[in-house]
Amino acid sequence: MLAHCNVTYEMIYTDKHPRPNSFMRFILALVVKPMVVSEKPYKKNIKTAPQFIIAGKRDFEIEKKRLIDYLIQTQELGETHFHLKESHSFGPLTKTEWSNLCYKHLDHHLSQFGV
């Protein structure tokens, strides 16, 4: 789950995941973006995008440290860094949309495991 949560931040801070082509970004912005960046919580059992599916074993402590480091980096950069920053899949997002995107995904999975 931690490795899965790290994918969000990998898409923000690395080039590890290929960007969708322009047609796919248009579709994602039209269909998926409203669910992801709104304040409405995720529904249970929603479909997972392929790049978020983690195959193989991961080291819990390594993934935990990576996630904590990403959270610290995000906090240190602050909201102004993210305002109108281009997202991997949805185009430019406001600071509120970025905040919702990052918070909702992490909260969804931490709540899932009672954290």
N, C-alpha and C positions, 0 to 999 in steps of 0.2 A: 504494500500500500504506500509506503514512503517513497519507493522508487517511482511509482505511478504519480504521486503528488509532485515529485521533482520535475516531471515532464513539463508542467506549466512553466516553471522557471527556466528550464532548458530552452524552451521556445522564446523566452524573453531575452535571455542572456547569452545564448550560444547559437551556433549554426548547425547543431547536431541533427536537427530534423528539417528535411527539405520543405520549403514553402510550397503551399498548394499553388497551382497555376491560376491565372487571373479569373478564368471561368469558375473554378472551384471556390476561390475566395469570394466571388460575387454570390454564389449559392450559399456558402457558409455565413456570409454577412446577412443575407436575407432570411435564412431559416434558423440557423443556430445562434447567431449573435444575440438576438433578443432574449433567449433563454439564459445565456451565459452571463450577460452583463447587467441584467435587471436585478432588482433587490429580492425577487421572488426565489425562495430556496429551490434547489434541484428536487425533482421527483425521485422516488426510489426506483432502482432498477432501470435507469435510463441507459441507452446504448453508449458504449465507450468507443471513442475514436481509435482507429488502429494504432496510432503512434503512442497511445496511452496504455496499450496492452503490454504488460511486462512478461517476457518469457524467461524462464530460467530462474535460478536462485540469486538472491541479492544478500549482501551483508547488512544486517539491520543497523549496526552502529555507523557504518559508512553512509548509508542512505539518510539516517537521522542527522548526521553532521552536515551533509550536503543541504538538506532541507533547512536546517537552522541557519547555515551560512547564507542561503538564498534569502531567507526572511530578514536577516540582518542587513544584507546588501540592499534589499528593497526598502527597508525602513530608513537606512542611511541616505539613500538617493532622494527620498521624499516624494511627495505627491506632485510637485511641480515638474520633476523629471519625467513623469509619466503622462502629464496632460498633453493630449493629442499625439502621443507616441504611436507609431505604426505597430499594430499587433501582427503576429505571425499569420493569422488567418482572417482577421476581420477588418483590416484597415485601421485608420486612426481611432483611438478611443480617448474619451475624456478621463480625467483622474478618477472620477467616481466609477466609471465603467471598469477601469483597471482594478480599482479597489474591490468592486463586487466580484469580478472575475477571479481574482486571487483568493479572496476570502471564502466565497461560496464553495469552491472546489475543495479547499482544505477543510473547511467546516463540515462539509458533506461526509468526508472520509473519517475525520476525527470523531464525529458523532456516531458514525457507523460502528466504530470500535469502542465507544463509550469513553472517549478521551475528552 
